């Protein structure tokens, strides 16, 4: 077992590739450290996601109609993300960017406002009309209640990165994959993009070590407050 080759330092990648092609089958290391969801947490996720889907349905359908009005193409955005133990899953969001957003990311890389492998721009030119409001209000995240109900995600946990960003993480960063990713977590209620990537990962690892019902309750309250005040 070893970490994903792209997570290795450059000088070790060639060695890892030689082992992968000339030796026994190479499997990722993350599944060895997986910590399944506690039963209390999964029960809350099922109940919370069902309630969330019902209560936010009018907002969700209104946002879908708005997106269809201002931008051609599907209103729901699907993206492969890295989840528990490095497993890939399809994350659902409301589409807030133009259809060519993925293709244009490379040309905007110099404007990236966060360090590490993550990519975020506050005034992103790819965002469609009303898209910025949907993002700052977190309305674009509402379809992820379906991911939670399916078991791909939890209501609270480390935010799942796109697969190509997760593959570029350092080995210690990927310890965040030991627990189920979440819709919200410490990073979301502590400043988001103003926080350096290493500090973001340390928050995720701290949460993974200290999962408890009371702490989750406090994080839910913080998440609601952050969404209401668009922080």
Backbone bond lengths (Angstrom), bond angles and torsions (degrees), N, CA, C in turn:
res aa  C-N    CA-C-N  psi(-1)  N-CA   C-N-CA  omega(-1)  CA-C   N-CA-C  phi
1 X - - - 1.462 - - 1.531 110.19 -
2 X 1.304 116.83 144.51 1.458 120.35 169.91 1.518 108.14 -156.18
3 X 1.317 116.30 169.68 1.454 119.85 179.50 1.521 110.27 -67.88
4 X 1.330 115.51 162.28 1.456 120.73 177.41 1.525 109.16 -52.95
5 X 1.353 118.41 134.83 1.476 120.53 -175.99 1.511 113.67 -52.89
6 X 1.348 119.32 -36.04 1.463 120.07 -178.35 1.522 111.92 -73.11
7 X 1.360 116.91 -13.29 1.453 119.34 176.64 1.526 111.74 -87.88
8 X 1.332 117.39 -7.61 1.456 121.08 179.07 1.525 110.51 -80.00
9 X 1.338 117.50 154.90 1.463 119.59 170.98 1.519 109.85 -57.98
10 X 1.338 118.30 148.93 1.472 120.86 -176.07 1.516 113.92 -53.11
11 X 1.342 116.59 -37.47 1.459 118.44 -175.87 1.531 112.53 -69.43
12 X 1.348 117.35 -16.16 1.463 120.15 -179.88 1.520 113.13 -101.49
13 X 1.338 116.90 -10.40 1.453 118.63 -175.42 1.526 112.04 -64.34
14 X 1.357 117.00 -43.62 1.464 119.90 -179.10 1.524 110.50 -61.22
15 X 1.341 116.38 -40.57 1.468 120.05 178.42 1.522 110.25 -63.20
16 X 1.330 116.15 -43.09 1.456 119.60 179.09 1.514 112.23 -63.80
17 X 1.331 116.87 -37.26 1.455 120.26 179.31 1.528 110.94 -67.75
18 X 1.346 116.65 -36.11 1.469 119.09 178.27 1.518 110.35 -64.35
19 X 1.338 115.63 -40.45 1.464 118.87 178.58 1.525 109.93 -64.53
20 X 1.366 114.83 -40.40 1.459 119.28 -176.98 1.517 111.99 -65.28
21 X 1.338 117.62 -32.86 1.462 120.19 -176.27 1.526 112.77 -93.93
22 X 1.328 117.97 -25.11 1.450 118.94 -175.14 1.510 115.22 -112.71
23 X 1.325 118.27 -7.97 1.450 120.90 -177.52 1.511 112.13 -115.41
24 X 1.339 116.64 -157.87 1.461 120.65 -179.92 1.532 110.33 -69.11
25 X 1.335 117.72 165.35 1.473 120.53 179.50 1.523 111.25 -54.56
26 X 1.327 115.96 136.77 1.463 122.03 -179.87 1.516 108.98 -103.67
27 X 1.316 116.52 126.86 1.449 121.17 -179.19 1.527 109.66 -120.21
28 X 1.330 117.48 150.74 1.460 119.67 -179.01 1.521 111.27 -66.14
29 X 1.328 116.03 155.16 1.451 121.67 -175.39 1.529 113.09 -87.89
30 X 1.349 116.80 -25.08 1.459 120.57 -172.03 1.538 114.37 -54.38
31 X 1.364 119.91 -40.52 1.465 118.21 -178.01 1.521 114.59 -58.79
32 X 1.326 117.56 -21.64 1.464 120.28 179.79 1.524 112.43 -67.47
33 X 1.347 117.85 -22.94 1.455 121.52 -173.10 1.531 112.60 -110.76
34 X 1.328 116.80 9.90 1.465 120.55 -176.39 1.530 111.19 -61.22
35 X 1.331 114.43 136.63 1.470 121.41 175.69 1.527 107.18 -117.15
36 X 1.340 118.32 102.38 1.466 121.10 -176.72 1.534 111.55 -59.69
37 X 1.327 115.07 158.15 1.462 120.13 178.14 1.525 110.30 -63.26
38 X 1.338 117.70 134.06 1.470 119.43 171.23 1.534 109.86 -61.27
39 X 1.317 116.78 153.48 1.460 119.88 -177.66 1.522 111.82 -61.19
40 X 1.339 116.64 -38.79 1.464 118.37 -179.64 1.523 111.27 -62.77
41 X 1.328 115.78 -35.14 1.463 119.92 -177.92 1.528 111.00 -73.45
42 X 1.328 117.08 -40.33 1.463 119.97 178.07 1.524 110.88 -65.78
43 X 1.333 117.75 -38.06 1.458 120.87 178.59 1.529 110.32 -63.03
44 X 1.328 116.66 -43.00 1.469 120.44 178.03 1.520 110.55 -65.36
45 X 1.338 117.18 -38.07 1.465 120.79 179.01 1.530 111.24 -61.97
46 X 1.329 117.05 -44.43 1.467 120.07 -179.13 1.518 110.44 -63.82
47 X 1.331 116.11 -49.15 1.460 120.06 -179.90 1.524 111.22 -64.17
48 X 1.330 116.87 -45.57 1.460 120.89 -177.81 1.511 112.81 -65.15
49 X 1.343 117.73 -39.44 1.462 119.76 -179.55 1.526 111.39 -69.84
50 X 1.333 117.78 -37.92 1.463 120.61 176.82 1.521 111.13 -63.52
51 X 1.336 116.41 -46.72 1.462 120.58 177.96 1.525 110.44 -63.31
52 X 1.339 116.13 -41.90 1.459 120.19 -179.91 1.515 112.27 -62.15
53 X 1.343 117.67 -43.02 1.460 120.86 179.63 1.523 111.47 -63.63
54 X 1.336 116.81 -39.77 1.471 120.48 -179.14 1.521 110.91 -70.08
55 X 1.337 117.33 -48.03 1.461 120.88 -174.76 1.529 112.61 -69.52
56 X 1.327 116.60 -33.79 1.469 119.19 -175.39 1.525 112.64 -96.33
57 X 1.334 117.92 2.29 1.464 120.52 -178.00 1.530 112.65 -55.70
58 X 1.352 119.97 -45.61 1.475 118.40 178.91 1.533 112.63 -61.37
59 X 1.333 116.95 -40.32 1.466 120.61 178.35 1.521 109.97 -65.27
60 X 1.329 116.31 -43.27 1.461 121.41 -178.22 1.526 111.54 -62.48
61 X 1.322 117.12 -47.92 1.464 120.08 -178.89 1.530 111.31 -68.40
62 X 1.342 116.62 -34.80 1.458 119.10 175.57 1.515 111.86 -64.47
63 X 1.342 116.62 -40.45 1.460 120.73 178.73 1.526 110.94 -67.10
64 X 1.339 116.96 -38.38 1.467 120.33 177.73 1.525 110.51 -61.64
65 X 1.345 116.24 -43.89 1.465 119.81 178.79 1.526 110.92 -62.58
66 X 1.341 116.90 -38.98 1.462 120.97 179.91 1.528 111.05 -65.20
67 X 1.313 116.88 -42.77 1.465 120.87 179.23 1.526 110.65 -62.77
68 X 1.325 116.46 -44.43 1.465 120.16 179.47 1.523 111.36 -63.03
69 X 1.343 115.78 -29.30 1.464 120.09 -178.37 1.524 111.94 -73.07
70 X 1.340 116.73 -37.59 1.467 120.20 -172.46 1.523 113.75 -100.17
71 X 1.338 118.22 -12.74 1.467 119.82 -175.69 1.522 110.79 -147.89
72 X 1.323 118.17 129.61 1.470 120.12 176.70 1.530 110.61 -69.85
73 X 1.328 115.28 154.37 1.459 119.11 178.56 1.516 111.67 108.21
74 X 1.329 116.87 177.66 1.468 121.14 -177.93 1.527 112.00 -67.18
75 X 1.326 116.42 147.31 1.467 121.22 178.78 1.526 111.55 -84.93
76 X 1.326 116.66 -23.46 1.468 120.75 179.76 1.524 108.95 -98.70
77 X 1.327 115.11 128.20 1.458 122.13 179.22 1.522 108.97 -100.21
78 X 1.312 115.91 130.37 1.467 121.53 178.73 1.526 109.14 -114.49
79 X 1.317 116.32 134.18 1.459 120.22 -179.55 1.516 110.10 -144.89
80 X 1.325 116.21 139.28 1.459 120.80 176.61 1.525 109.81 -74.10
81 X 1.327 116.56 126.32 1.459 122.33 178.02 1.526 109.54 -123.98
82 X 1.335 115.48 161.50 1.461 120.90 178.91 1.515 109.51 -96.70
83 X 1.329 116.23 124.33 1.452 121.15 -176.12 1.510 113.57 -113.67
84 X 1.313 115.67 -148.21 1.459 122.77 -175.28 1.520 111.64 -56.32
85 X 1.339 115.31 125.19 1.454 120.55 177.67 1.508 114.42 67.69
86 X 1.340 118.20 17.40 1.454 121.31 -179.83 1.514 114.04 86.32
87 X 1.340 117.72 0.81 1.471 120.32 179.37 1.532 109.85 -69.12
88 X 1.316 115.99 142.91 1.462 120.96 179.85 1.526 110.10 -90.73
89 X 1.318 116.18 146.41 1.458 121.06 174.91 1.522 108.35 -147.74
90 X 1.322 116.24 163.90 1.457 121.91 179.47 1.516 109.69 -93.63
91 X 1.327 116.15 118.20 1.461 122.26 178.41 1.525 108.56 -94.07
92 X 1.346 116.02 139.73 1.456 122.27 -179.65 1.524 110.65 -108.35
93 X 1.323 115.75 133.58 1.463 122.06 175.97 1.528 107.90 -142.52
94 X 1.327 115.52 162.12 1.455 118.86 167.86 1.522 107.86 -74.48
95 X 1.311 116.98 137.32 1.466 120.34 -178.56 1.524 109.61 -74.53
96 X 1.321 116.82 121.59 1.467 122.12 179.14 1.527 111.45 -115.68
97 X 1.312 117.47 2.76 1.461 121.03 -178.40 1.527 110.55 -124.59
98 X 1.321 114.95 166.04 1.455 120.94 176.53 1.530 110.04 -66.07
99 X 1.314 115.65 161.93 1.455 120.46 -176.04 1.527 113.00 -64.58
100 X 1.342 117.61 -25.09 1.460 120.75 -178.96 1.531 112.67 -94.48
101 X 1.333 117.21 18.44 1.464 120.99 -174.80 1.520 112.37 -59.91
102 X 1.328 117.95 -43.07 1.459 120.78 -178.52 1.523 111.00 -63.39
103 X 1.325 116.46 -41.30 1.464 120.28 -178.80 1.521 111.91 -67.07
104 X 1.330 118.05 -28.80 1.458 121.85 -176.71 1.524 113.22 -88.32
105 X 1.332 118.68 -5.07 1.460 120.06 -175.37 1.526 111.66 -62.43
106 X 1.325 117.67 -38.36 1.465 120.57 -177.89 1.526 111.41 -60.57
107 X 1.329 117.85 -41.11 1.462 120.26 -178.22 1.523 112.87 -72.06
108 X 1.338 116.99 -15.98 1.468 121.25 179.71 1.522 112.58 -101.27
109 X 1.324 116.55 3.75 1.464 119.76 -173.48 1.533 112.54 -58.91
110 X 1.336 117.37 -34.21 1.472 120.09 -178.80 1.525 112.23 -66.19
111 X 1.331 117.90 -16.22 1.453 122.03 -179.64 1.524 113.14 -97.59
112 X 1.323 116.62 5.54 1.456 121.24 -179.74 1.532 110.59 -56.97
113 X 1.341 117.16 132.36 1.462 121.64 -174.75 1.519 113.15 -102.34
114 X 1.321 118.26 3.46 1.459 121.15 175.89 1.518 108.52 -124.16
115 X 1.320 115.74 151.48 1.458 119.30 178.52 1.525 109.72 -87.01
116 X 1.326 116.28 -179.33 1.456 119.80 -179.63 1.522 111.81 73.18
117 X 1.327 117.61 -164.61 1.463 120.85 -176.14 1.524 114.51 -78.60
118 X 1.338 118.50 -13.76 1.466 121.18 -178.25 1.527 110.41 -69.97
119 X 1.334 116.33 156.37 1.460 121.94 -178.84 1.518 109.20 -132.77
120 X 1.357 115.99 118.96 1.460 120.99 179.11 1.519 109.37 -150.19
121 X 1.350 115.57 137.15 1.456 122.96 175.60 1.520 107.77 -131.65
122 X 1.326 117.81 126.09 1.459 121.13 -178.64 1.522 111.22 -62.91
123 X 1.336 117.37 -51.56 1.466 122.00 179.74 1.523 108.98 -99.78
124 X 1.317 116.54 65.47 1.463 121.83 -175.38 1.532 110.22 -72.81
125 X 1.342 118.32 121.39 1.470 120.63 -178.19 1.524 113.46 -68.90
126 X 1.315 118.58 -10.71 1.457 121.28 -179.31 1.529 112.90 -84.16
127 X 1.328 116.91 -9.85 1.464 121.17 -175.64 1.531 110.37 -71.37
128 X 1.333 116.66 136.18 1.450 121.84 179.37 1.528 110.46 -80.11
129 X 1.317 116.46 171.40 1.458 121.76 176.95 1.529 110.02 -59.46
130 X 1.318 117.07 134.04 1.468 125.97 -176.05 1.533 112.41 71.69
131 X 1.329 117.25 -5.06 1.455 119.80 -178.85 1.514 112.95 -64.70
132 X 1.349 116.32 -37.39 1.462 119.50 -179.35 1.528 111.12 -64.13
133 X 1.329 116.44 -39.02 1.469 119.62 176.84 1.524 110.78 -63.52
134 X 1.316 117.05 -43.96 1.464 120.52 179.51 1.522 111.29 -60.67
135 X 1.331 116.48 -34.74 1.463 120.62 -179.25 1.526 111.76 -75.86
136 X 1.346 117.64 -48.65 1.464 120.14 -177.13 1.524 112.26 -67.60
137 X 1.328 116.35 -28.13 1.462 120.31 177.65 1.526 112.28 -86.67
138 X 1.333 116.86 -6.03 1.473 124.28 -178.37 1.524 113.16 66.47
139 X 1.337 118.07 13.46 1.460 120.47 176.01 1.526 110.51 -62.57
140 X 1.336 116.81 -31.47 1.465 119.61 -179.33 1.525 112.77 -64.54
141 X 1.336 117.72 -16.01 1.462 121.13 -178.67 1.534 112.96 -88.41
142 X 1.342 118.26 -8.39 1.464 120.80 -173.40 1.532 114.07 -57.21
143 X 1.346 120.63 -36.61 1.472 118.73 178.57 1.523 114.00 -60.20
144 X 1.311 117.58 -15.23 1.468 119.37 -179.01 1.527 112.75 -73.53
145 X 1.325 117.78 -9.49 1.465 118.80 169.14 1.529 109.72 -57.95
146 X 1.348 116.61 -31.64 1.462 120.49 176.78 1.527 110.69 -68.72
147 X 1.345 117.63 -39.02 1.468 120.71 174.77 1.519 111.45 -60.76
148 X 1.336 116.13 -38.85 1.465 120.34 179.36 1.527 110.19 -66.87
149 X 1.321 116.72 -44.85 1.462 120.34 179.93 1.525 111.20 -61.46
150 X 1.340 117.49 -37.15 1.458 121.82 178.36 1.520 113.16 -71.63
151 X 1.339 117.36 -20.61 1.461 120.65 -178.51 1.510 114.15 97.29
152 X 1.345 117.45 1.54 1.464 120.11 176.30 1.520 111.15 -68.02
153 X 1.340 115.99 -33.12 1.451 122.43 -175.17 1.523 109.51 -135.74
154 X 1.331 114.54 171.54 1.455 122.52 173.10 1.530 107.51 -117.13
155 X 1.316 117.17 165.20 1.459 119.37 175.14 1.524 110.62 -62.34
156 X 1.328 116.12 -34.99 1.464 121.54 -179.07 1.516 109.86 -130.90
157 X 1.335 115.81 138.03 1.456 121.13 178.98 1.516 109.88 161.23
158 X 1.316 118.30 179.42 1.473 121.36 177.92 1.523 111.15 -58.89
159 X 1.310 116.51 136.29 1.454 120.71 -179.21 1.529 109.05 -69.17
160 X 1.375 118.90 125.94 1.464 120.09 -178.24 1.524 111.83 -71.44
161 X 1.308 116.66 134.20 1.460 122.27 178.80 1.524 110.33 -90.49
162 X 1.339 117.95 153.47 1.466 119.91 168.88 1.523 109.39 -55.19
163 X 1.310 116.74 149.02 1.467 120.62 -173.01 1.516 112.91 -56.71
164 X 1.339 117.80 -40.97 1.462 119.09 -177.42 1.529 111.27 -68.69
165 X 1.340 118.36 -30.55 1.465 120.79 176.33 1.520 110.53 -74.14
166 X 1.321 116.75 -40.86 1.462 120.15 178.93 1.522 111.53 -64.45
167 X 1.335 116.97 -37.53 1.470 120.83 179.07 1.524 111.73 -63.99
168 X 1.337 117.27 -27.98 1.465 121.30 -178.99 1.527 113.31 -87.94
169 X 1.328 117.37 0.48 1.461 120.72 178.33 1.534 110.87 -70.30
170 X 1.316 115.76 154.02 1.458 120.78 172.33 1.527 109.55 -71.15
171 X 1.339 117.70 159.06 1.468 119.65 -178.64 1.529 113.54 -53.51
172 X 1.340 118.11 -41.89 1.468 118.40 -177.84 1.525 111.39 -71.00
173 X 1.345 117.51 -27.10 1.455 119.72 174.75 1.526 110.93 -62.39
174 X 1.319 116.24 -36.91 1.463 120.97 -173.56 1.522 112.62 -74.27
175 X 1.321 118.01 -2.80 1.466 120.11 172.32 1.525 111.30 -65.91
176 X 1.338 116.44 -16.54 1.461 120.02 175.90 1.528 111.55 -66.59
177 X 1.341 116.53 -15.17 1.460 121.29 178.24 1.523 112.35 -81.05
178 X 1.341 117.36 0.36 1.463 120.39 179.60 1.523 111.93 -69.11
179 X 1.337 117.03 -21.62 1.465 121.03 -178.47 1.531 109.80 -123.69
180 X 1.312 115.88 161.50 1.470 121.85 -179.05 1.526 110.34 -64.12
181 X 1.334 118.27 132.06 1.463 120.13 178.42 1.521 111.30 -67.26
182 X 1.346 116.00 162.97 1.452 119.55 -175.24 1.512 114.00 -132.90
183 X 1.332 114.75 166.49 1.464 121.29 174.65 1.519 110.77 -69.81
184 X 1.326 116.61 -33.34 1.461 121.63 -179.10 1.514 109.06 -145.63
185 X 1.345 115.58 163.86 1.455 120.57 179.68 1.511 110.82 -168.25
186 X 1.319 115.78 -163.17 1.462 120.37 -178.26 1.524 111.74 -59.65
187 X 1.328 117.25 -38.35 1.471 120.75 -178.10 1.517 111.00 -61.92
188 X 1.341 117.07 -42.51 1.451 121.00 -176.56 1.529 112.47 -65.37
189 X 1.326 117.34 -32.45 1.469 119.63 -176.56 1.525 112.12 -98.08
190 X 1.342 117.19 5.46 1.465 119.72 -175.14 1.523 114.34 -118.82
191 X 1.322 117.67 6.47 1.459 117.76 177.38 1.508 115.70 131.73
192 X 1.331 118.21 -9.53 1.465 122.64 178.00 1.530 112.37 51.65
193 X 1.342 116.31 -120.28 1.462 120.67 -169.87 1.520 114.37 -67.39
194 X 1.328 117.92 -11.67 1.468 119.78 177.69 1.520 111.81 -76.07
195 X 1.330 117.21 -8.29 1.461 122.16 -175.27 1.531 109.32 -98.30
196 X 1.342 118.79 130.46 1.473 120.79 176.64 1.524 110.98 -58.95
197 X 1.326 115.91 152.97 1.465 119.87 -174.56 1.524 111.93 -61.39
198 X 1.329 117.95 -41.88 1.469 119.47 179.76 1.529 111.54 -60.82
199 X 1.337 116.61 -39.84 1.468 119.94 177.70 1.524 110.40 -66.51
200 X 1.329 116.48 -37.27 1.464 121.38 176.56 1.535 109.59 -58.52
201 X 1.342 116.41 -47.25 1.459 119.90 -178.53 1.529 110.57 -65.78
202 X 1.331 116.98 -39.48 1.475 119.24 178.19 1.528 111.02 -61.23
203 X 1.336 116.99 -36.75 1.467 120.09 175.51 1.528 110.53 -62.20
204 X 1.331 116.47 -42.56 1.461 120.49 178.70 1.531 111.28 -62.23
205 X 1.322 116.57 -43.13 1.463 119.96 -179.66 1.522 111.13 -67.67
206 X 1.342 115.84 -36.32 1.471 119.10 176.62 1.523 110.13 -63.30
207 X 1.345 116.35 -43.40 1.469 119.04 179.19 1.529 110.55 -62.94
208 X 1.335 116.94 -41.67 1.462 120.48 -179.19 1.524 111.79 -60.72
209 X 1.340 116.60 -32.93 1.469 120.26 -178.92 1.523 112.13 -79.56
210 X 1.329 117.67 -21.99 1.473 119.71 -168.81 1.525 112.75 -124.73
211 X 1.331 118.78 28.11 1.458 120.32 179.11 1.526 110.48 -59.72
212 X 1.323 116.28 126.42 1.454 121.58 -179.26 1.528 108.56 -158.59
213 X 1.339 118.64 151.49 1.467 121.12 -177.21 1.526 113.68 -56.27
214 X 1.332 118.24 -43.37 1.456 120.33 -177.75 1.521 110.94 -65.56
215 X 1.317 117.09 -42.59 1.466 119.42 -179.98 1.520 110.59 -65.39
216 X 1.328 116.93 -39.75 1.462 119.64 177.12 1.527 111.08 -61.76
217 X 1.318 117.00 -38.64 1.467 120.46 178.37 1.521 110.77 -62.00
218 X 1.325 116.99 -44.12 1.464 120.93 179.39 1.529 110.91 -64.63
219 X 1.329 116.69 -37.92 1.471 120.19 178.41 1.524 111.33 -68.00
220 X 1.336 117.51 -35.36 1.469 119.36 177.09 1.522 110.35 -64.04
221 X 1.314 116.48 -42.70 1.462 120.26 177.79 1.528 109.91 -62.29
222 X 1.333 117.23 -43.14 1.463 121.09 178.55 1.508 112.34 -64.41
223 X 1.339 117.02 -36.76 1.460 120.89 179.03 1.523 110.89 -65.26
224 X 1.331 116.80 -44.68 1.467 120.92 179.33 1.525 110.32 -62.72
225 X 1.322 116.47 -42.29 1.475 120.30 179.30 1.532 110.83 -63.92
226 X 1.327 116.67 -42.93 1.468 120.46 -179.76 1.527 111.10 -64.40
227 X 1.359 116.76 -38.06 1.466 120.14 179.31 1.525 111.33 -69.35
228 X 1.328 116.33 -42.40 1.468 120.37 -177.77 1.520 111.46 -64.30
229 X 1.339 116.09 -39.72 1.474 119.92 -178.51 1.535 112.04 -94.58
230 X 1.368 115.83 7.58 1.469 122.57 175.02 1.526 111.46 53.88
231 X 1.344 116.55 46.46 1.464 121.62 177.49 1.528 108.64 -102.85
